[in-house]
Amino acid sequence: MTKIKTYIHTEDLEAILYKDGDLKLTIYKSIKSPYGYTRRDLVLSDYGVSNKEFTFNYVKSKVDEVYSTFPNKEIDELLNKIKVYNDSK
């Protein structure tokens, strides 16, 4: 069984990084509560893919399956956080 290395989040996206180098994308719908917390409802949890396959176009295509509009800026943020994490290791 593949072990999880870490989780990387943005507001509505999450990348699960596995020790074998694969990544899994999960997409959430964030709902801000008037009581000060944010509830995240799972919308899509895709199969893991290789690091090489986990590109902007891959993430965008999965996001487009569940959202009619979604900010590309958040996809860029997720990919940048993954890059920073990988560069620090």
C-alpha positions in Angstrom: 0.0 0.0 0.0 1.3 3.4 -1.0 2.0 5.8 1.9 0.9 9.4 1.9 3.7 12.0 2.1 1.7 15.1 2.6 -1.4 17.1 1.7 -1.3 20.4 -0.1 -4.4 22.7 0.0 -5.9 25.7 -1.6 -9.4 26.9 -0.9 -11.2 24.4 -3.1 -8.4 22.0 -4.3 -6.2 19.5 -2.6 -3.3 17.4 -3.8 -2.3 14.3 -2.0 1.4 13.5 -2.5 2.4 9.9 -2.2 5.8 8.6 -1.3 6.0 6.8 -4.6 5.7 10.1 -6.5 2.1 9.9 -7.6 -0.5 12.6 -6.8 -4.2 12.5 -6.2 -6.5 15.5 -6.9 -9.5 16.2 -4.7 -11.9 19.0 -5.4 -14.1 20.6 -2.8 -16.9 23.2 -2.6 -16.0 25.6 0.2 -18.9 27.2 2.1 -18.0 30.0 4.5 -20.0 30.0 7.7 -21.2 33.2 9.4 -19.8 31.6 12.6 -16.2 31.8 11.5 -15.3 28.5 9.9 -15.3 27.1 6.4 -17.1 23.9 5.6 -15.6 21.9 2.7 -17.8 19.4 0.9 -16.1 16.8 -1.3 -17.1 17.2 -5.0 -14.6 15.0 -6.8 -11.9 12.6 -5.7 -10.0 11.3 -8.7 -7.6 8.4 -9.1 -3.9 9.1 -8.5 -1.7 9.9 -11.4 2.0 10.2 -11.9 3.8 13.5 -11.2 4.4 13.9 -14.9 0.6 13.7 -15.6 -0.3 16.1 -12.8 -0.2 19.3 -15.0 -2.2 22.5 -15.2 -4.2 20.9 -18.1 -5.0 17.8 -16.1 -6.2 19.8 -13.1 -8.2 22.2 -15.3 -9.9 19.3 -17.1 -10.9 17.7 -13.7 -12.2 21.0 -12.3 -14.1 21.7 -15.6 -16.0 18.4 -15.0 -17.6 19.8 -11.8 -17.5 23.6 -12.1 -18.7 25.7 -15.0 -16.4 28.6 -13.9 -13.3 28.3 -11.7 -10.4 30.6 -11.2 -7.2 29.5 -13.0 -5.4 31.4 -10.3 -6.3 28.7 -7.7 -5.0 26.0 -10.0 -1.7 27.9 -10.4 -1.6 28.4 -6.6 -1.9 24.6 -6.1 0.7 23.7 -8.6 3.1 26.4 -7.2 2.7 25.0 -3.7 3.5 21.6 -4.9 6.6 22.9 -6.7 7.8 24.8 -3.6 7.2 21.7 -1.5 9.1 19.4 -3.9 12.0 21.9 -4.2 12.4 22.1 -0.5 12.9 18.3 -0.2 
